[in-house]
């Protein structure tokens, strides 16, 4: 029988940002790939994490005559204990 995840057992939360959150710094495909790999590792590796919260953020910037909307998502991954491999990241 599968073990049921209980929020009261969360002792460590990893915050993972996916998307451009700073207009001054470019967000490359390589950075996006690294962020997605980290998210996938948190959800599938030993000491498996669970998504406990998700923030969706945006910012409207005026660049000359144009408006640009930047969006990013922040995932909060809860673990029962801090995985050892997170220190190596």
C-alpha distances in whole Angstrom, upper triangle without the diagonal:
4,7,9,13,15,19,20,18,21,23,25,26,27,30,30,33,34,37,41,41,45,48,50,47,46,43,42,40,39,38,36,34,34,32,30,29,28,26,24,24,22,20,19,20,18,18,17,19,18,21,22,26,28,32,34,38,41,45,48,51,54,56,59,59,56,52,49,46,43,40,37,33,32,28,26,23,21,20,19,22,24,24,26,27,28,31,32,33
4,6,9,13,16,18,16,17,20,21,22,24,26,26,30,30,34,37,37,41,44,46,43,43,39,39,37,36,35,32,31,30,29,26,26,25,22,21,20,19,16,15,17,15,15,13,15,14,17,19,22,24,28,31,34,37,41,44,47,51,52,55,56,52,49,46,42,40,36,33,29,28,24,23,20,18,17,16,19,21,20,23,24,25,28,29,29
4,6,9,13,14,12,14,17,18,19,21,24,25,28,29,33,36,36,39,43,44,42,42,38,38,36,35,34,32,31,30,28,26,25,24,22,20,20,18,15,15,16,14,13,12,13,13,16,17,20,23,27,29,33,36,40,43,46,49,51,55,55,51,48,45,41,39,35,32,28,26,22,21,18,15,14,12,16,18,18,21,23,23,26,28,28
4,6,10,12,11,13,16,17,18,20,22,24,27,28,31,34,34,38,41,43,41,40,37,37,36,35,33,31,30,29,27,25,25,24,21,20,20,18,15,16,17,16,14,12,13,11,14,14,18,20,24,27,30,34,37,41,43,47,49,52,53,49,46,43,39,37,33,30,26,24,21,19,16,14,13,12,16,19,19,22,23,23,26,28,28
4,7,9,8,9,13,14,14,16,19,20,23,25,28,31,31,34,37,39,37,37,34,35,33,33,30,28,28,27,24,23,23,21,18,18,18,15,13,14,16,15,12,10,10,8,11,10,14,17,21,24,27,31,34,38,40,44,46,49,50,46,43,40,36,34,30,27,23,21,17,15,12,10,10,9,13,16,16,20,21,20,24,26,25
4,5,6,7,11,13,14,17,19,21,24,25,29,32,31,34,38,40,38,38,35,36,35,34,32,30,30,29,26,25,25,23,20,20,20,17,16,17,18,17,14,13,12,10,12,10,14,17,21,24,27,31,34,37,40,44,46,49,50,46,43,40,37,34,30,27,24,21,18,15,13,10,10,9,13,16,17,21,22,22,24,27,26
4,5,5,9,11,11,14,16,18,21,23,27,29,28,31,35,37,35,36,33,34,33,33,30,28,29,27,24,24,24,21,19,20,20,16,15,18,19,18,15,14,11,9,10,8,11,15,18,21,24,28,31,34,37,41,43,47,47,44,40,38,34,31,28,25,21,18,15,12,11,8,9,9,12,15,17,21,22,20,23,26,25
4,6,8,11,12,16,18,21,24,26,29,32,30,34,37,39,37,38,35,37,36,35,33,31,31,30,27,27,27,24,22,23,22,19,18,21,21,20,16,16,14,13,14,11,14,18,21,24,27,30,33,37,40,43,45,49,50,47,43,40,37,34,31,28,24,21,18,15,14,10,11,9,12,15,18,21,23,21,23,26,26
4,6,9,11,15,17,20,23,26,29,32,31,34,37,39,37,37,35,36,35,34,31,30,30,28,25,25,25,22,20,21,20,16,16,18,18,16,13,13,11,11,13,12,15,19,22,25,28,31,34,38,41,44,46,50,51,47,44,41,38,35,31,28,24,21,18,15,13,9,8,6,9,12,14,18,20,19,21,24,24
4,6,7,11,14,16,20,22,26,28,27,30,33,35,33,34,31,32,32,31,28,27,27,25,22,22,22,19,17,19,18,14,14,17,16,15,12,11,9,9,11,9,12,16,18,22,24,28,31,35,37,41,43,46,47,44,41,38,34,31,28,25,21,18,15,11,9,6,5,5,7,10,12,16,17,16,18,21,21
4,7,10,13,17,20,23,26,28,27,30,33,34,33,34,31,32,32,31,28,27,27,25,22,23,22,19,18,20,18,15,16,18,17,16,12,13,11,12,14,12,15,18,20,24,25,29,32,35,37,41,43,47,48,45,41,38,35,32,29,25,22,19,16,12,11,7,6,5,5,7,11,14,16,14,16,19,19
4,7,10,13,17,20,23,25,24,26,30,31,29,30,27,29,28,27,24,24,24,21,19,20,19,16,15,17,15,12,14,16,15,15,11,12,9,11,12,11,13,16,18,21,23,26,29,33,34,38,40,43,45,42,38,35,32,29,26,22,19,16,13,10,8,6,5,7,6,5,9,12,13,11,13,16,16
4,6,10,13,16,19,21,20,23,26,28,26,27,24,26,25,24,21,21,21,19,16,17,17,13,12,15,14,10,12,15,15,15,12,12,9,9,9,9,10,12,14,17,19,23,25,29,31,35,36,40,41,38,35,32,28,25,22,19,16,12,10,6,5,5,6,9,9,8,10,13,14,11,13,16,15
4,6,10,13,16,18,17,20,24,25,23,23,21,22,22,21,17,17,18,15,12,14,14,10,9,12,12,8,11,14,14,15,13,12,9,10,10,10,11,12,13,16,18,21,23,27,29,32,34,37,39,36,32,29,26,23,20,16,14,10,8,6,5,7,8,11,11,9,10,13,12,9,11,14,12
4,7,10,13,15,14,17,20,22,20,20,18,20,20,19,16,15,16,14,11,12,14,10,9,13,13,10,13,16,16,18,16,15,11,12,10,10,10,10,10,13,14,17,20,23,25,29,30,34,35,32,29,25,23,19,16,13,10,7,6,5,6,9,11,15,15,13,14,16,15,12,14,16,13
4,7,10,12,12,15,18,20,17,17,15,16,16,15,12,11,13,11,7,9,11,8,7,11,11,10,12,15,16,18,17,15,12,12,10,12,11,10,10,12,13,16,18,22,23,27,28,32,33,30,27,23,20,17,14,10,8,6,5,7,8,11,13,17,17,15,15,17,15,12,14,15,12
4,6,8,8,11,15,16,14,14,11,14,14,14,11,9,12,11,7,9,12,10,9,13,14,13,15,18,19,21,20,19,16,15,13,14,12,10,9,10,10,13,15,18,20,23,24,28,29,26,23,19,17,13,11,7,6,4,6,9,11,15,17,21,21,18,19,20,18,15,17,18,15
4,7,8,12,14,16,14,13,10,11,11,12,9,7,9,9,6,7,11,10,9,12,14,14,15,18,19,22,22,20,17,17,14,16,14,11,10,10,10,12,14,17,19,22,23,27,28,24,21,18,15,12,9,6,5,6,8,11,13,17,19,23,23,21,21,22,20,17,20,20,16
4,6,9,11,13,11,10,7,9,10,12,9,7,10,11,9,10,13,13,13,15,18,18,19,21,23,26,26,23,21,20,17,19,16,13,12,10,10,10,12,14,15,19,19,23,24,20,18,14,12,8,6,4,6,9,11,15,17,20,23,27,27,25,24,26,23,21,23,22,19
4,6,7,10,8,7,5,9,11,12,10,9,13,13,11,13,16,16,16,19,21,21,22,25,26,29,28,26,24,23,20,22,19,16,14,12,10,9,10,12,13,16,16,20,21,18,16,12,10,7,7,6,9,11,14,17,19,23,26,29,29,27,27,28,25,22,24,24,20
4,7,9,8,9,8,12,14,15,12,12,16,15,13,15,18,17,17,20,22,21,23,26,27,30,29,27,24,23,20,21,18,15,12,11,9,8,8,11,12,15,16,20,21,19,16,13,11,7,7,6,9,10,14,16,19,22,25,29,28,26,26,28,26,22,24,24,20
4,5,6,8,9,12,15,16,13,14,18,17,15,18,21,20,20,23,25,24,26,29,30,32,31,30,27,27,24,25,22,19,16,15,12,11,9,12,11,14,14,18,20,18,15,13,12,9,10,10,13,14,17,19,22,25,28,31,31,28,29,30,27,24,25,25,22
4,6,7,9,12,16,17,15,15,19,19,18,20,23,23,23,26,27,27,29,31,33,35,35,33,30,30,27,28,25,21,19,17,13,11,9,10,8,11,11,14,17,14,13,10,10,8,11,12,15,17,20,23,26,29,31,35,35,32,32,33,31,28,28,28,25
4,7,10,13,16,17,15,17,20,20,19,22,24,23,24,27,28,28,30,33,33,36,36,34,32,32,29,30,27,24,21,20,17,15,13,14,11,13,12,15,18,17,15,13,14,12,14,15,18,19,22,25,27,30,33,36,35,32,33,33,31,28,28,28,24
4,6,9,13,14,11,13,16,16,16,19,21,20,21,24,25,25,28,30,30,33,33,32,29,30,27,28,26,23,21,19,17,16,14,16,14,16,15,18,21,19,17,15,15,12,14,14,17,18,21,23,25,28,30,34,33,30,30,30,28,25,25,25,21
4,6,10,11,10,11,14,15,14,17,19,19,20,23,24,25,27,29,29,33,33,31,29,29,27,28,26,23,21,19,17,16,15,16,14,16,15,18,20,18,17,14,14,11,13,13,16,18,21,23,25,29,31,34,34,31,30,31,28,25,26,25,21
4,7,8,6,7,11,11,11,13,15,16,17,19,21,21,23,25,26,29,29,28,26,26,23,25,23,20,18,17,15,15,15,16,16,18,17,21,22,19,18,14,14,11,11,11,13,15,17,20,22,26,28,31,31,28,27,28,25,22,24,23,19
4,5,5,6,9,10,11,13,14,16,17,18,20,21,23,24,25,29,29,28,26,26,25,27,25,22,21,19,18,18,18,20,19,21,20,23,25,22,21,17,17,14,14,13,16,17,19,22,23,27,29,32,32,29,27,28,25,23,24,22,19
4,5,5,6,9,10,10,12,14,15,16,18,20,21,22,23,27,28,26,25,25,23,26,25,22,21,20,19,19,20,21,21,24,22,26,27,24,22,19,18,15,15,14,16,17,19,22,22,26,28,31,31,28,27,27,24,22,24,22,19
4,5,5,6,9,10,10,12,14,15,16,18,20,21,21,25,26,25,24,25,23,26,25,22,22,21,21,21,22,24,24,26,25,28,30,27,25,22,21,18,17,16,17,18,19,21,22,25,26,30,29,26,24,25,21,20,21,19,16
4,5,5,6,9,10,11,12,14,15,17,19,20,20,24,24,23,21,22,21,23,22,19,19,18,18,18,19,22,22,24,24,27,29,26,24,20,19,16,15,13,14,15,16,18,19,22,24,27,27,24,22,23,19,17,19,17,14
4,5,5,6,9,10,11,12,14,15,17,18,19,23,24,22,20,20,19,21,20,17,17,16,16,17,18,21,21,24,24,27,28,25,23,19,17,14,13,11,12,13,14,17,18,21,23,27,26,24,22,23,20,18,20,19,15
4,5,5,6,9,10,10,12,14,15,16,17,21,22,20,19,20,19,22,21,19,19,19,20,20,22,24,25,28,27,31,32,28,26,23,21,18,16,14,14,15,15,18,18,21,22,26,26,23,21,22,18,17,20,18,14
4,5,5,6,9,10,10,12,14,15,16,19,20,18,18,19,18,21,20,19,19,19,20,21,23,25,26,29,28,32,33,30,28,24,23,19,17,15,15,14,14,16,16,19,20,24,23,20,18,19,15,14,16,14,11
4,5,5,6,9,10,11,13,14,15,18,19,17,15,16,15,18,17,15,15,16,16,18,20,23,24,27,27,31,32,29,26,23,20,17,15,12,11,11,11,13,13,17,18,22,21,19,17,18,15,13,16,15,11
4,5,5,6,8,10,11,12,14,17,18,16,14,15,14,17,16,14,16,16,17,19,21,24,25,29,29,32,33,30,27,24,21,18,16,13,11,12,11,13,13,16,18,21,22,19,18,19,16,15,18,17,13
4,5,5,6,9,10,10,11,15,16,14,14,15,15,18,18,17,19,19,21,23,25,28,29,32,32,35,37,33,31,27,25,22,19,16,15,14,13,15,14,17,17,21,20,18,16,17,13,13,16,14,11
4,5,5,6,9,10,10,13,14,12,11,13,13,16,16,15,17,18,20,22,24,27,28,32,32,36,37,34,31,27,25,21,19,16,14,12,11,12,11,14,14,18,17,14,13,14,11,9,12,12,9
4,5,5,6,9,10,13,13,11,9,10,10,13,13,12,14,16,18,20,23,26,28,31,32,35,36,33,30,27,24,20,17,14,12,10,8,10,8,12,13,16,17,15,13,16,13,11,15,15,12
4,5,5,6,8,12,13,10,10,11,11,15,16,15,17,18,21,23,26,29,31,34,34,38,39,35,33,29,26,23,20,17,15,14,11,13,11,13,14,17,18,16,14,16,13,13,16,16,14
4,5,5,5,9,10,8,9,11,12,16,17,17,19,21,23,26,28,31,33,36,37,40,41,38,35,32,29,26,23,19,17,16,13,13,11,13,12,15,15,13,11,12,10,10,13,13,11
4,6,6,9,8,6,5,8,9,12,14,14,17,19,21,24,27,31,32,36,37,40,41,38,35,31,29,25,22,19,16,14,11,10,7,9,9,12,12,11,9,12,10,9,13,13,11
4,6,9,9,6,5,6,8,11,13,14,17,19,22,25,28,31,33,37,38,41,42,38,36,32,29,26,23,19,16,14,11,11,8,9,10,13,14,13,12,14,13,12,16,17,15
4,7,8,6,7,9,12,15,17,18,21,23,25,28,31,34,36,40,40,44,45,41,38,35,32,29,26,22,19,18,15,15,11,13,12,14,15,14,12,14,13,13,17,17,16
4,6,5,8,11,14,17,19,20,23,25,27,30,33,36,38,41,42,46,46,43,40,37,34,31,28,24,21,20,16,16,12,13,11,13,13,12,9,11,9,11,14,14,14
4,5,9,12,15,18,20,22,25,27,30,33,36,39,41,44,45,49,50,46,44,40,37,34,31,27,24,22,19,17,14,13,11,11,11,11,8,10,9,11,14,15,15
4,6,10,13,15,18,20,23,26,28,32,35,38,40,44,44,48,49,46,43,39,36,33,30,26,23,21,17,15,12,10,7,8,8,8,6,9,10,11,14,15,15
4,7,10,13,16,17,21,23,26,29,32,36,38,41,42,46,47,43,40,37,34,31,27,24,21,18,15,13,9,9,7,9,10,10,9,12,12,12,15,16,16
4,7,9,12,14,17,20,22,26,29,32,35,38,39,43,44,40,37,34,31,28,24,21,17,15,11,9,6,5,5,8,9,10,9,13,13,12,15,17,16
4,6,9,11,15,18,21,24,27,31,33,37,38,42,43,39,36,33,29,26,23,19,16,14,10,8,5,5,7,9,12,13,13,16,16,15,18,20,19
4,6,7,11,14,17,20,24,27,30,33,35,39,39,36,32,29,26,23,19,16,12,10,7,6,5,6,9,12,14,15,15,19,18,16,20,21,19
4,7,11,14,17,20,24,27,30,34,36,39,40,36,33,30,26,24,20,17,13,11,8,6,6,6,10,12,14,15,16,20,20,18,21,23,21
4,7,10,13,17,20,24,26,30,32,36,36,33,29,27,23,20,17,14,10,8,6,5,7,9,13,15,17,17,19,22,22,19,22,24,22
4,7,10,13,17,20,23,27,29,32,33,29,26,23,19,17,13,11,7,6,5,6,9,11,15,18,20,19,20,24,23,20,23,24,22
4,6,10,13,17,20,23,25,29,29,26,23,20,16,14,11,8,6,5,7,8,12,14,18,21,23,22,23,26,25,21,24,25,22
4,7,11,14,17,20,23,26,26,23,19,17,13,11,7,6,5,7,9,12,15,18,21,25,26,25,26,28,27,24,26,27,24
4,7,10,13,17,19,23,23,20,16,14,10,8,6,5,6,8,11,14,17,20,24,27,28,26,27,30,28,25,27,28,25
4,7,10,13,16,19,19,16,13,10,7,5,4,6,9,11,15,17,21,24,27,31,31,30,31,33,31,28,30,30,27
4,6,10,13,16,16,14,10,8,6,5,7,9,12,14,18,20,24,27,30,33,34,32,33,35,33,30,31,32,28
4,7,10,13,13,10,7,6,5,6,9,12,15,18,21,24,27,30,34,37,38,36,37,38,36,33,35,35,32
4,6,10,11,8,6,5,6,8,11,14,18,20,24,26,29,33,36,39,40,37,38,40,37,34,35,36,32
4,6,7,6,5,6,9,11,15,18,21,24,27,30,33,36,40,43,43,41,42,43,41,38,39,39,35
4,6,5,6,7,10,12,16,19,23,25,29,32,35,38,41,44,44,42,42,44,41,38,39,39,35
4,6,8,10,14,16,19,23,26,29,32,35,38,42,45,48,48,46,46,47,45,42,43,42,39
4,7,10,13,16,20,23,27,30,33,36,39,43,46,49,50,47,48,49,46,43,45,45,41
4,6,10,13,16,20,23,26,30,33,36,39,42,46,46,44,44,46,43,40,42,42,38
4,7,10,13,17,20,23,27,30,33,36,39,43,43,41,42,43,41,38,39,39,36
4,6,10,13,17,20,23,26,29,33,36,40,40,38,38,40,37,34,36,36,32
4,7,10,13,17,20,23,26,29,33,36,37,35,35,37,35,32,34,34,30
4,7,11,13,17,20,23,26,30,33,34,31,32,33,31,28,30,30,26
4,7,10,14,17,20,23,26,30,31,29,29,31,29,26,28,28,25
4,7,10,13,16,20,23,26,27,25,25,27,25,22,24,25,21
4,7,10,13,16,19,23,24,22,23,25,23,20,23,23,20
4,7,10,13,16,20,20,19,20,22,20,17,20,21,18
4,6,10,13,16,17,16,17,20,18,15,18,20,17
4,6,10,13,14,13,15,18,17,14,17,19,17
4,7,10,11,11,12,15,14,12,15,17,15
4,7,9,9,11,14,15,13,16,18,17
4,5,6,8,12,13,11,14,17,16
4,7,9,12,14,14,16,18,19
4,6,9,12,11,13,16,16
4,6,9,7,9,12,13
4,5,6,8,10,11
4,6,6,8,10
4,5,5,7
4,5,5
4,6
4
